[in-house]
Amino acid sequence: MINNELRGSLKLIAAFCFLAVLAPAFASAAPVGITITPLKFVIETKPGERIVKEVTVINPNDFSLKVKPEFQDFKVAEDNTIQWIPADVENPYKMTDWILLDQSEITLKPKGERKLPFSISVPSNARPGGHYAAIFFTAVMEETSTGVGSVPRVGALIILNVAGDVKRTGELVNFSGPLFVGYGPVNFKFTMLNTGTTHFETSGTVTLTNIFGQKKVIESEKKFLYPGIKRDIFAQWDKKYPIGIFWVRANISDGEGHQFSKSKFMMALPLRYFLPALAALIVIILAWRVLRRKFRIVRV
């Protein structure tokens, strides 16, 4: 009996010791995070100017964390994904040569933060139009760290326009929406192409006019368009059971205020209510015809 109790106690102590040895490994495998603010800088400038900005990097973890700042140029691809461009690649939107930032490692205390100033010196012969880069903060993991699946990295986009012979032109490539609607919400889609030399933000409206002249105006979401890139911009009519025949007119503008319009018809009928009602009406009509054949009404 005593031996069994002794064996049980020894096993329990051994289990505690085993967990104590593994505890640091479990702690090091905990997720590591970095937060920065703001996430985007949108800057208007002129050749020869120097701009000073500030980014705040935050350590949300319960332990100290080393991070290393760096920056890299980017462009936006046709599928609207960001492509990072190496420094030695020819790039008309290049900006990293203009950025000055101390790239030394910094140590953030648990739940601590650090404000880091940086400057952008625009050359006097800078190409007018859009230039795009990002400032990154990458965690510096200690060699003793284990269990970390990936090294955390966050970045803030710098979207800069250099004044000059700049074009913010666009083109409404397509507007689409349903021809027939059974139930809502009803979705519409603009496809807008930036044909200019710099970025701009745009949004559109969809105006629904029924046969009685009543109008409903729907605002689309706002989207940022990079030069040479198409983007889909969506608008939604959130009516659950629309009904009627509508003249649909879409309006959107580019960065220079040029207006683009497209129109189409749309018919809306709540089939989940209409079809049962139609079926009931047909049944009533058929029943009436049968009754008229079998029973003749005689006036007395």
GUPABA-665788 format. One record per residue (C-alpha): residue in one letter; chain; x, y, z. Coordinates in nm, 2 decimals, m for minus. Layout:
BEGIN
+----+----+--------+--------+--------+
| aa | ch |      x |      y |      z |
+----+----+--------+--------+--------+
|  A |  A |      X |      Y |      Z |
...
+----+----+--------+--------+--------+
END
This chain:
BEGIN
+----+----+--------+--------+--------+
| aa | ch |      x |      y |      z |
+----+----+--------+--------+--------+
|  M |  A |   0.00 |   0.00 |   0.00 |
|  I |  A |   0.27 |   0.24 |   0.10 |
|  N |  A |   0.48 |   0.15 |  m0.20 |
|  N |  A |   0.19 |   0.21 |  m0.43 |
|  E |  A |   0.13 |   0.56 |  m0.27 |
|  L |  A |   0.51 |   0.63 |  m0.30 |
|  R |  A |   0.52 |   0.53 |  m0.66 |
|  G |  A |   0.21 |   0.75 |  m0.74 |
|  S |  A |   0.37 |   1.05 |  m0.56 |
|  L |  A |   0.70 |   1.01 |  m0.75 |
|  K |  A |   0.51 |   0.99 |  m1.09 |
|  L |  A |   0.32 |   1.31 |  m1.00 |
|  I |  A |   0.65 |   1.49 |  m0.91 |
|  A |  A |   0.81 |   1.37 |  m1.23 |
|  A |  A |   0.52 |   1.49 |  m1.44 |
|  F |  A |   0.54 |   1.84 |  m1.28 |
|  C |  A |   0.92 |   1.85 |  m1.34 |
|  F |  A |   0.86 |   1.75 |  m1.71 |
|  L |  A |   0.60 |   2.03 |  m1.75 |
|  A |  A |   0.84 |   2.28 |  m1.59 |
|  V |  A |   1.11 |   2.19 |  m1.84 |
|  L |  A |   0.87 |   2.23 |  m2.13 |
|  A |  A |   0.71 |   2.55 |  m2.01 |
|  P |  A |   0.97 |   2.79 |  m2.17 |
|  A |  A |   0.93 |   2.60 |  m2.50 |
|  F |  A |   0.56 |   2.65 |  m2.49 |
|  A |  A |   0.60 |   3.02 |  m2.41 |
|  S |  A |   0.84 |   3.07 |  m2.70 |
|  A |  A |   0.58 |   2.91 |  m2.93 |
|  A |  A |   0.32 |   3.17 |  m2.84 |
|  P |  A |   0.22 |   3.40 |  m3.13 |
|  V |  A |   0.43 |   3.71 |  m3.17 |
|  G |  A |   0.26 |   4.03 |  m3.29 |
|  I |  A |   0.35 |   4.38 |  m3.41 |
|  T |  A |   0.12 |   4.67 |  m3.46 |
|  I |  A |   0.18 |   5.00 |  m3.64 |
|  T |  A |  m0.02 |   5.32 |  m3.70 |
|  P |  A |  m0.11 |   5.47 |  m3.93 |
|  L |  A |  m0.13 |   5.20 |  m4.20 |
|  K |  A |  m0.12 |   5.44 |  m4.49 |
|  F |  A |   0.03 |   5.77 |  m4.58 |
|  V |  A |  m0.13 |   5.96 |  m4.87 |
|  I |  A |   0.10 |   6.26 |  m4.96 |
|  E |  A |   0.08 |   6.54 |  m5.22 |
|  T |  A |   0.41 |   6.71 |  m5.28 |
|  K |  A |   0.62 |   6.90 |  m5.54 |
|  P |  A |   0.97 |   6.84 |  m5.68 |
|  G |  A |   1.25 |   6.96 |  m5.44 |
|  E |  A |   1.03 |   6.93 |  m5.13 |
|  R |  A |   1.12 |   6.75 |  m4.81 |
|  I |  A |   0.83 |   6.58 |  m4.61 |
|  V |  A |   0.87 |   6.47 |  m4.25 |
|  K |  A |   0.63 |   6.20 |  m4.12 |
|  E |  A |   0.60 |   5.98 |  m3.81 |
|  V |  A |   0.51 |   5.62 |  m3.77 |
|  T |  A |   0.43 |   5.45 |  m3.44 |
|  V |  A |   0.53 |   5.08 |  m3.38 |
|  I |  A |   0.36 |   4.90 |  m3.09 |
|  N |  A |   0.45 |   4.58 |  m2.91 |
|  P |  A |   0.12 |   4.42 |  m2.80 |
|  N |  A |   0.30 |   4.12 |  m2.64 |
|  D |  A |   0.37 |   4.06 |  m2.27 |
|  F |  A |   0.74 |   4.04 |  m2.34 |
|  S |  A |   1.01 |   4.26 |  m2.49 |
|  L |  A |   1.05 |   4.25 |  m2.86 |
|  K |  A |   1.32 |   4.37 |  m3.10 |
|  V |  A |   1.21 |   4.50 |  m3.44 |
|  K |  A |   1.41 |   4.62 |  m3.74 |
|  P |  A |   1.27 |   4.89 |  m3.98 |
|  E |  A |   1.32 |   4.87 |  m4.36 |
|  F |  A |   1.14 |   4.99 |  m4.67 |
|  Q |  A |   1.06 |   4.87 |  m5.02 |
|  D |  A |   0.90 |   4.99 |  m5.34 |
|  F |  A |   0.58 |   4.83 |  m5.46 |
|  K |  A |   0.34 |   4.83 |  m5.75 |
|  V |  A |  m0.01 |   4.70 |  m5.79 |
|  A |  A |  m0.07 |   4.41 |  m6.03 |
|  E |  A |  m0.37 |   4.35 |  m6.26 |
|  D |  A |  m0.53 |   4.13 |  m6.00 |
|  N |  A |  m0.50 |   4.42 |  m5.75 |
|  T |  A |  m0.23 |   4.24 |  m5.54 |
|  I |  A |   0.07 |   4.43 |  m5.42 |
|  Q |  A |   0.40 |   4.33 |  m5.58 |
|  W |  A |   0.72 |   4.41 |  m5.39 |
|  I |  A |   1.00 |   4.54 |  m5.62 |
|  P |  A |   1.37 |   4.48 |  m5.55 |
|  A |  A |   1.58 |   4.79 |  m5.53 |
|  D |  A |   1.78 |   4.69 |  m5.84 |
|  V |  A |   1.48 |   4.65 |  m6.07 |
|  E |  A |   1.38 |   4.94 |  m6.31 |
|  N |  A |   1.06 |   5.09 |  m6.17 |
|  P |  A |   0.90 |   5.42 |  m6.28 |
|  Y |  A |   0.72 |   5.44 |  m5.94 |
|  K |  A |   1.04 |   5.41 |  m5.74 |
|  M |  A |   1.06 |   5.61 |  m5.41 |
|  T |  A |   1.28 |   5.42 |  m5.16 |
|  D |  A |   1.59 |   5.63 |  m5.27 |
|  W |  A |   1.41 |   5.93 |  m5.13 |
|  I |  A |   1.33 |   5.79 |  m4.79 |
|  L |  A |   1.55 |   5.85 |  m4.49 |
|  L |  A |   1.49 |   5.63 |  m4.18 |
|  D |  A |   1.71 |   5.50 |  m3.91 |
|  Q |  A |   1.72 |   5.13 |  m3.98 |
|  S |  A |   1.88 |   5.02 |  m3.65 |
|  E |  A |   1.72 |   4.76 |  m3.44 |
|  I |  A |   1.49 |   4.89 |  m3.17 |
|  T |  A |   1.37 |   4.72 |  m2.85 |
|  L |  A |   1.01 |   4.76 |  m2.75 |
|  K |  A |   0.91 |   4.70 |  m2.39 |
|  P |  A |   0.61 |   4.47 |  m2.32 |
|  K |  A |   0.30 |   4.67 |  m2.43 |
|  G |  A |   0.54 |   4.95 |  m2.52 |
|  E |  A |   0.55 |   5.17 |  m2.83 |
|  R |  A |   0.80 |   5.39 |  m3.01 |
|  K |  A |   0.74 |   5.69 |  m3.25 |
|  L |  A |   0.98 |   5.69 |  m3.54 |
|  P |  A |   1.02 |   5.99 |  m3.76 |
|  F |  A |   1.12 |   5.95 |  m4.13 |
|  S |  A |   1.16 |   6.20 |  m4.41 |
|  I |  A |   1.11 |   6.19 |  m4.79 |
|  S |  A |   1.33 |   6.42 |  m5.00 |
|  V |  A |   1.18 |   6.46 |  m5.34 |
|  P |  A |   1.44 |   6.52 |  m5.61 |
|  S |  A |   1.40 |   6.84 |  m5.81 |
|  N |  A |   1.39 |   6.63 |  m6.13 |
|  A |  A |   1.14 |   6.38 |  m5.99 |
|  R |  A |   0.90 |   6.23 |  m6.24 |
|  P |  A |   0.55 |   6.38 |  m6.19 |
|  G |  A |   0.28 |   6.14 |  m6.08 |
|  G |  A |   0.25 |   5.85 |  m5.84 |
|  H |  A |   0.54 |   5.69 |  m5.64 |
|  Y |  A |   0.48 |   5.40 |  m5.40 |
|  A |  A |   0.67 |   5.24 |  m5.12 |
|  A |  A |   0.62 |   5.08 |  m4.78 |
|  I |  A |   0.79 |   5.10 |  m4.44 |
|  F |  A |   0.82 |   4.76 |  m4.27 |
|  F |  A |   0.89 |   4.65 |  m3.92 |
|  T |  A |   1.01 |   4.29 |  m3.89 |
|  A |  A |   1.06 |   4.11 |  m3.56 |
|  V |  A |   1.41 |   4.01 |  m3.47 |
|  M |  A |   1.38 |   3.66 |  m3.32 |
|  E |  A |   1.65 |   3.54 |  m3.08 |
|  E |  A |   1.84 |   3.23 |  m3.18 |
|  T |  A |   1.71 |   3.05 |  m2.87 |
|  S |  A |   1.35 |   3.10 |  m2.97 |
|  T |  A |   1.17 |   2.78 |  m3.08 |
|  G |  A |   0.83 |   2.70 |  m3.21 |
|  V |  A |   0.78 |   3.02 |  m3.41 |
|  G |  A |   0.62 |   2.93 |  m3.74 |
|  S |  A |   0.69 |   3.26 |  m3.91 |
|  V |  A |   0.86 |   3.59 |  m3.84 |
|  P |  A |   0.60 |   3.87 |  m3.80 |
|  R |  A |   0.62 |   4.16 |  m4.03 |
|  V |  A |   0.39 |   4.46 |  m4.07 |
|  G |  A |   0.41 |   4.76 |  m4.30 |
|  A |  A |   0.26 |   5.10 |  m4.37 |
|  L |  A |   0.20 |   5.21 |  m4.73 |
|  I |  A |   0.34 |   5.54 |  m4.86 |
|  I |  A |   0.13 |   5.67 |  m5.15 |
|  L |  A |   0.29 |   5.98 |  m5.29 |
|  N |  A |   0.20 |   6.21 |  m5.58 |
|  V |  A |   0.45 |   6.45 |  m5.73 |
|  A |  A |   0.29 |   6.76 |  m5.88 |
|  G |  A |   0.35 |   6.85 |  m6.24 |
|  D |  A |   0.21 |   6.72 |  m6.57 |
|  V |  A |  m0.01 |   6.46 |  m6.39 |
|  K |  A |  m0.32 |   6.29 |  m6.53 |
|  R |  A |  m0.59 |   6.14 |  m6.31 |
|  T |  A |  m0.80 |   6.01 |  m6.59 |
|  G |  A |  m1.01 |   5.70 |  m6.59 |
|  E |  A |  m1.25 |   5.49 |  m6.80 |
|  L |  A |  m1.57 |   5.31 |  m6.70 |
|  V |  A |  m1.50 |   4.97 |  m6.86 |
|  N |  A |  m1.82 |   4.80 |  m6.76 |
|  F |  A |  m2.12 |   4.82 |  m6.54 |
|  S |  A |  m2.32 |   4.51 |  m6.46 |
|  G |  A |  m2.63 |   4.42 |  m6.26 |
|  P |  A |  m2.91 |   4.16 |  m6.28 |
|  L |  A |  m3.17 |   4.17 |  m6.55 |
|  F |  A |  m3.42 |   3.99 |  m6.33 |
|  V |  A |  m3.44 |   3.99 |  m5.95 |
|  G |  A |  m3.63 |   3.75 |  m5.74 |
|  Y |  A |  m3.52 |   3.87 |  m5.40 |
|  G |  A |  m3.27 |   4.11 |  m5.25 |
|  P |  A |  m3.02 |   4.23 |  m5.18 |
|  V |  A |  m2.94 |   4.35 |  m5.53 |
|  N |  A |  m2.57 |   4.39 |  m5.63 |
|  F |  A |  m2.43 |   4.62 |  m5.90 |
|  K |  A |  m2.07 |   4.64 |  m6.01 |
|  F |  A |  m1.86 |   4.91 |  m6.18 |
|  T |  A |  m1.53 |   4.82 |  m6.34 |
|  M |  A |  m1.31 |   5.13 |  m6.35 |
|  L |  A |  m0.97 |   5.16 |  m6.52 |
|  N |  A |  m0.71 |   5.42 |  m6.42 |
|  T |  A |  m0.57 |   5.55 |  m6.75 |
|  G |  A |  m0.37 |   5.83 |  m6.59 |
|  T |  A |  m0.02 |   5.87 |  m6.44 |
|  T |  A |  m0.11 |   5.87 |  m6.07 |
|  H |  A |  m0.36 |   5.73 |  m5.82 |
|  F |  A |  m0.70 |   5.86 |  m5.73 |
|  E |  A |  m1.00 |   5.76 |  m5.52 |
|  T |  A |  m1.35 |   5.72 |  m5.67 |
|  S |  A |  m1.70 |   5.61 |  m5.60 |
|  G |  A |  m2.02 |   5.59 |  m5.80 |
|  T |  A |  m2.40 |   5.60 |  m5.77 |
|  V |  A |  m2.67 |   5.38 |  m5.90 |
|  T |  A |  m3.01 |   5.55 |  m5.96 |
|  L |  A |  m3.32 |   5.32 |  m5.99 |
|  T |  A |  m3.62 |   5.48 |  m6.15 |
|  N |  A |  m3.95 |   5.29 |  m6.16 |
|  I |  A |  m4.24 |   5.32 |  m6.40 |
|  F |  A |  m4.40 |   5.58 |  m6.18 |
|  G |  A |  m4.10 |   5.81 |  m6.18 |
|  Q |  A |  m3.99 |   5.73 |  m5.83 |
|  K |  A |  m3.62 |   5.72 |  m5.77 |
|  K |  A |  m3.38 |   5.54 |  m5.54 |
|  V |  A |  m3.01 |   5.64 |  m5.53 |
|  I |  A |  m2.76 |   5.39 |  m5.40 |
|  E |  A |  m2.40 |   5.49 |  m5.31 |
|  S |  A |  m2.12 |   5.26 |  m5.41 |
|  E |  A |  m1.81 |   5.18 |  m5.19 |
|  K |  A |  m1.50 |   5.40 |  m5.24 |
|  K |  A |  m1.19 |   5.24 |  m5.40 |
|  F |  A |  m0.84 |   5.36 |  m5.46 |
|  L |  A |  m0.72 |   5.32 |  m5.82 |
|  Y |  A |  m0.35 |   5.29 |  m5.91 |
|  P |  A |  m0.23 |   5.39 |  m6.25 |
|  G |  A |  m0.29 |   5.13 |  m6.53 |
|  I |  A |  m0.50 |   4.91 |  m6.30 |
|  K |  A |  m0.87 |   4.81 |  m6.32 |
|  R |  A |  m1.08 |   4.77 |  m6.00 |
|  D |  A |  m1.43 |   4.64 |  m5.93 |
|  I |  A |  m1.64 |   4.88 |  m5.73 |
|  F |  A |  m1.96 |   4.75 |  m5.58 |
|  A |  A |  m2.30 |   4.90 |  m5.48 |
|  Q |  A |  m2.58 |   4.72 |  m5.31 |
|  W |  A |  m2.95 |   4.78 |  m5.28 |
|  D |  A |  m3.04 |   4.61 |  m4.96 |
|  K |  A |  m3.42 |   4.59 |  m5.02 |
|  K |  A |  m3.52 |   4.23 |  m4.93 |
|  Y |  A |  m3.82 |   4.19 |  m5.17 |
|  P |  A |  m3.79 |   4.45 |  m5.45 |
|  I |  A |  m4.08 |   4.47 |  m5.70 |
|  G |  A |  m4.12 |   4.67 |  m6.02 |
|  I |  A |  m3.97 |   4.76 |  m6.35 |
|  F |  A |  m3.67 |   4.99 |  m6.32 |
|  W |  A |  m3.45 |   5.20 |  m6.54 |
|  V |  A |  m3.10 |   5.17 |  m6.39 |
|  R |  A |  m2.85 |   5.44 |  m6.44 |
|  A |  A |  m2.49 |   5.42 |  m6.32 |
|  N |  A |  m2.27 |   5.73 |  m6.27 |
|  I |  A |  m1.90 |   5.74 |  m6.17 |
|  S |  A |  m1.62 |   6.00 |  m6.22 |
|  D |  A |  m1.24 |   5.98 |  m6.25 |
|  G |  A |  m0.98 |   6.18 |  m6.06 |
|  E |  A |  m1.03 |   6.48 |  m6.28 |
|  G |  A |  m1.41 |   6.49 |  m6.25 |
|  H |  A |  m1.49 |   6.34 |  m6.59 |
|  Q |  A |  m1.83 |   6.17 |  m6.56 |
|  F |  A |  m1.91 |   5.83 |  m6.70 |
|  S |  A |  m2.26 |   5.67 |  m6.73 |
|  K |  A |  m2.42 |   5.34 |  m6.83 |
|  S |  A |  m2.78 |   5.24 |  m6.83 |
|  K |  A |  m2.98 |   4.92 |  m6.83 |
|  F |  A |  m3.33 |   4.78 |  m6.75 |
|  M |  A |  m3.41 |   4.56 |  m6.45 |
|  M |  A |  m3.73 |   4.38 |  m6.35 |
|  A |  A |  m3.78 |   4.28 |  m5.99 |
|  L |  A |  m4.05 |   4.04 |  m5.87 |
|  P |  A |  m4.05 |   3.85 |  m5.54 |
|  L |  A |  m4.10 |   3.50 |  m5.68 |
|  R |  A |  m4.13 |   3.33 |  m5.33 |
|  Y |  A |  m4.46 |   3.52 |  m5.29 |
|  F |  A |  m4.56 |   3.56 |  m5.65 |
|  L |  A |  m4.54 |   3.20 |  m5.75 |
|  P |  A |  m4.76 |   3.06 |  m5.47 |
|  A |  A |  m5.01 |   3.34 |  m5.53 |
|  L |  A |  m5.02 |   3.26 |  m5.90 |
|  A |  A |  m5.06 |   2.89 |  m5.83 |
|  A |  A |  m5.34 |   2.96 |  m5.59 |
|  L |  A |  m5.51 |   3.18 |  m5.86 |
|  I |  A |  m5.48 |   2.91 |  m6.12 |
|  V |  A |  m5.63 |   2.65 |  m5.88 |
|  I |  A |  m5.92 |   2.89 |  m5.81 |
|  I |  A |  m5.99 |   2.94 |  m6.18 |
|  L |  A |  m5.97 |   2.57 |  m6.26 |
|  A |  A |  m6.20 |   2.49 |  m5.97 |
|  W |  A |  m6.45 |   2.75 |  m6.09 |
|  R |  A |  m6.45 |   2.61 |  m6.44 |
|  V |  A |  m6.51 |   2.25 |  m6.30 |
|  L |  A |  m6.79 |   2.37 |  m6.08 |
|  R |  A |  m6.96 |   2.56 |  m6.37 |
|  R |  A |  m6.96 |   2.24 |  m6.58 |
|  K |  A |  m7.10 |   2.02 |  m6.31 |
|  F |  A |  m7.34 |   2.26 |  m6.16 |
|  R |  A |  m7.57 |   2.48 |  m6.36 |
|  I |  A |  m7.71 |   2.78 |  m6.19 |
|  V |  A |  m8.09 |   2.81 |  m6.24 |
|  R |  A |  m8.29 |   3.12 |  m6.17 |
|  V |  A |  m8.61 |   3.05 |  m5.98 |
+----+----+--------+--------+--------+
END
